[in-house]
Amino acid sequence: MPDKSARPPRLTRDRIVEAAVRIAARGRPDGLTGRALGEELGVDRSAVWRHFTDKDALLRAVGDRLLTLAYEQVTTGLEPKARLEALARAVVRVFVGHPYVGSAIASRTTRGPGEFAVVDMMLTALAELGLSPDDVVRYQRMLAVSVLSYAGVSAGYAVLPQKVREADERAWTREYFAADAEQYPGIAEYSARLAAVGPDAVLDTMIEAFWTAVDARTLSNTNERNDSHD
């Protein structure tokens, strides 16, 4: 028989964050409330706030754990470009999988080990591609903002009611097709192609555009070095 006198596990920041991540994965909008966490952990709601100064501190801790989850999905030993692409897709996947937290944290700086690991991976990979130190940090910020923006929008979309999402998706084949051709000639010409573009194509194109910019900058740096040696 189980020992009824045994004490429950000690409540820690890590246990609270893990519970919040579990709740977030269920798509619950109240996952960061003391009530929801208290129910998940079997403790009084007030106990949660002995470990976090406020809800924002909890949000940043949970968001940082999501970044850790994304980082851990990147296979070791990948080449720089493959590494960064895997990281970008993992961030989007994790944020959409925990949509309320993902949409809330996408514009924030978590300041924790998860974010540090992600940023370090990005900086190291970009340096390996031959960018100058100044370009490394500029392109890291560019990629981070682009990926987090896309992940945040995707997570925000995921929490919309299904009927709302369906109506938005139908707009590309209904309202856009019906737009006045004289007033909106561009839409009239490209409406069918617009309707064919899905979320995966948007992310693929964003990554493609990033590599185009990085490759052009790397080539420019190489040419400048060669010219300086002539």
C-alpha positions, 0 to 999 in steps of 0.5 A: 500500500502507498505510504499516505504519510509520505510528503509530496515532492517539494515545490520548486521553480522547475516543477512549476515551469514544467506544469505550466508547459504541460498546461500550455501544450493542452491549449488552455488560455489560463495556463499561467494562473495560480489556480490552474497551476495549483490544480496541476500541482496539487498545491494552494495557488498562493504557493506558486507566487512564492517562487515568482515575483509576478506573472511576467516572471513566470511567463518569461520562465515558461517561454525560456523553457519552450526555447530550450525544448526547441534547442533540444530538437536540433540534431547535433553535428549539422552543418551551419545552414542545416543547424539554423534551419532546424532551429527555426522550424523547431521554434515555430513547431514548439510555439505553435504546440504551446500557442498561448505562451508562444504568442505571448512570449514571441516579442519578449526577451526571456533572459534565461538559459534557453534563450542563451543556448539558442542565441549562442547556436545562432551566433556560432553558426553564422560565424562558421559561414564566414560573416564578419563579427558585425555581420554575425550579430546583425544577421543573428538579430534579423533571423531571431526577429523573423523567426519569432515573429512568424512563430508568434503569428502562427501561435496566435492563429492557432488559438483562434476558434476553428470557424474563424480560422476557416473563414480566414482561409476561405478569404483567399478563394472567395473575397480575394477572387471577388475583388474588383479587378479595375480597382485591384489589378494586382490582386486580380492577376495573382489571386489564384497564386495567392490562394496556393501559398500555404504557411509552409511555403511562407516559412520556406521563403523566409528562410530562403530570403535569409540565406540569399542575404547571408550568401551575398554578404559573405561573398562581398566580404570575401571579395573585399578581403581579396581586393585588400590583398591585391 
